[in-house]
């Protein structure tokens, strides 16, 4: 079953997958948040219904056999079909996205911070696709910034980390400072 996935986190960064061309897209009715789910050591991004919110993201075509691998990558999520995505393709396409329904997630604990290597990878993708305004909209449409961020840049933990350059790191650092997000060093936490 071929179709497209709407990515709103690390999938926006085409360096984290091999689905070919990604297209900028917007999904209405959902908002990002940091959460925690069974089987994940670190905080991760999910979406929650939010009727007035418009999320920037991408759509990428996923060949039928590749859905199984993508489902494994997104193992804490449920995959659902959506018709609330605007995209530049000339024809209607089938689009699905991943989310974590209520009851399958919690707020991240102190021992489950956001990985800075993951966040940098997301910011790099938004900068690549949406230009200078992209990362700002990413931060504005994401909740849960009371979750601390683990500074793992010296030894990235996120396995799809893309080693973003200084410009991306500066954008990320400035946004975290503006949001008063607490940063933790690697020696301050062990995954729970």
C-alpha positions in Angstrom: 0.0 0.0 0.0 1.8 3.1 -1.2 1.1 6.5 0.2 2.7 9.4 2.0 3.7 10.0 5.5 3.3 13.4 7.1 6.4 14.1 9.2 6.5 16.7 11.9 9.7 15.9 13.8 12.8 14.2 12.7 11.1 12.9 9.5 11.2 16.5 8.3 15.0 16.1 8.0 15.5 14.0 4.8 18.9 12.9 6.1 17.1 10.6 8.6 15.4 8.4 6.0 15.6 7.4 2.3 12.0 8.1 1.1 13.3 10.3 -1.7 11.9 13.8 -2.3 10.1 15.4 0.6 7.5 18.1 0.0 6.7 20.9 2.4 3.2 20.4 3.8 0.9 21.7 6.5 -1.4 19.7 8.7 -4.4 21.4 10.4 -5.8 20.3 13.8 -2.8 18.9 15.5 -0.1 20.3 17.8 3.3 18.8 18.7 4.2 18.0 22.3 7.0 16.2 24.2 5.9 12.9 25.7 7.1 9.6 27.0 5.9 6.1 26.2 6.7 2.6 27.2 9.9 1.3 25.5 11.4 4.7 24.9 14.3 5.9 27.1 14.0 9.6 26.1 11.3 12.2 25.5 10.0 12.2 21.9 7.6 14.3 19.8 4.0 13.3 19.3 0.9 15.3 18.2 -2.3 15.9 20.1 -5.6 17.2 18.6 -5.7 21.0 18.5 -8.4 22.3 16.2 -6.9 25.8 15.6 -3.2 24.7 15.1 -1.5 24.4 11.8 1.7 22.4 11.8 4.5 22.8 9.3 6.0 19.5 8.2 6.6 17.4 5.1 5.1 14.6 3.2 7.3 11.8 1.8 6.2 8.9 -0.4 6.7 5.6 1.4 6.7 2.6 -0.9 4.4 -0.2 0.3 7.1 -2.6 1.7 8.8 0.3 3.6 5.8 1.0 5.8 6.8 -2.0 8.0 10.2 -0.4 8.7 8.7 3.0 9.3 6.2 1.4 11.7 9.1 -0.1 13.5 10.9 3.3 13.7 7.8 4.8 15.1 7.0 1.9 17.4 5.4 3.9 20.2 2.9 5.5 17.8 -0.4 4.6 16.1 -0.5 5.3 12.3 -3.7 7.1 11.1 -4.9 8.4 7.8 -5.5 12.1 7.6 -7.2 14.4 5.1 -6.2 17.6 6.8 -2.8 18.0 5.0 -2.1 20.8 2.4 0.7 19.9 0.0 2.0 21.1 -3.4 1.3 17.9 -5.3 -1.1 18.4 -8.2 -3.2 15.4 -7.3 -4.8 14.1 -4.2 -2.7 11.6 -2.4 -3.2 9.3 0.6 -1.4 10.7 3.7 -0.9 9.1 7.1 0.7 10.4 10.2 1.8 9.0 13.5 0.4 9.9 16.9 0.2 8.6 20.5 -3.4 8.4 21.8 -4.2 9.5 25.3 -3.5 6.6 27.7 -0.5 5.4 25.7 1.9 8.2 26.8 2.8 10.3 29.8 4.7 13.5 30.4 8.5 12.9 30.4 10.1 12.3 33.7 13.2 14.0 34.8 15.2 11.0 33.8 13.7 11.1 30.2 14.8 14.5 28.8 14.7 15.6 25.2 18.0 14.7 23.5 19.7 17.8 22.1 21.0 15.6 19.2 17.4 14.8 18.3 16.3 18.4 18.6 19.2 19.7 16.4 18.2 17.1 13.8 14.6 18.4 13.8 15.7 22.1 13.6 18.1 21.3 10.7 15.2 19.8 8.8 12.9 22.7 9.4 15.6 25.2 8.4 16.3 23.2 5.2 12.6 23.0 4.2 11.1 26.2 5.5 14.1 28.6 5.6 14.8 30.9 8.5 11.2 31.1 9.7 10.9 27.3 9.9 12.6 26.6 13.2 10.7 29.4 14.9 7.4 28.0 13.9 8.6 24.5 15.0 9.3 25.8 18.5 6.0 27.9 18.6 3.8 24.9 17.8 5.4 22.5 20.2 4.4 22.1 23.9 6.2 20.6 26.8 9.2 22.9 27.0 9.2 22.4 30.7 10.9 19.0 29.9 14.7 19.4 30.3 17.1 19.0 27.4 20.1 16.7 27.7 23.1 18.2 26.1 24.5 15.1 24.3 26.2 17.0 21.5 29.7 15.8 22.7 28.5 12.2 22.3 25.2 12.1 20.4 22.7 9.5 21.6 20.1 9.9 18.9 21.0 7.3 16.4 19.8 9.3 13.3 21.7 12.4 14.4 22.9 14.3 11.4 25.7 16.4 12.9 24.1 19.8 12.1 26.5 22.7 11.7 27.1 25.8 13.8 24.1 27.7 12.3 21.6 25.1 13.4 23.2 24.8 16.9 22.9 28.5 17.3 19.2 28.6 16.3 18.5 25.7 18.7 20.5 27.3 21.6 18.8 30.7 21.1 15.3 29.1 21.1 16.0 27.1 24.2 17.3 30.2 26.0 14.2 32.2 24.9 11.9 29.4 26.3 14.0 29.1 29.5 14.5 25.4 28.9 16.7 23.7 31.5 19.8 22.0 30.0 21.4 19.0 31.6 24.8 17.6 31.0 25.4 14.0 30.1 26.6 13.1 33.6 23.3 14.3 35.2 21.0 11.6 33.9 20.6 8.0 33.1 17.6 6.8 31.1 14.7 5.5 33.2 
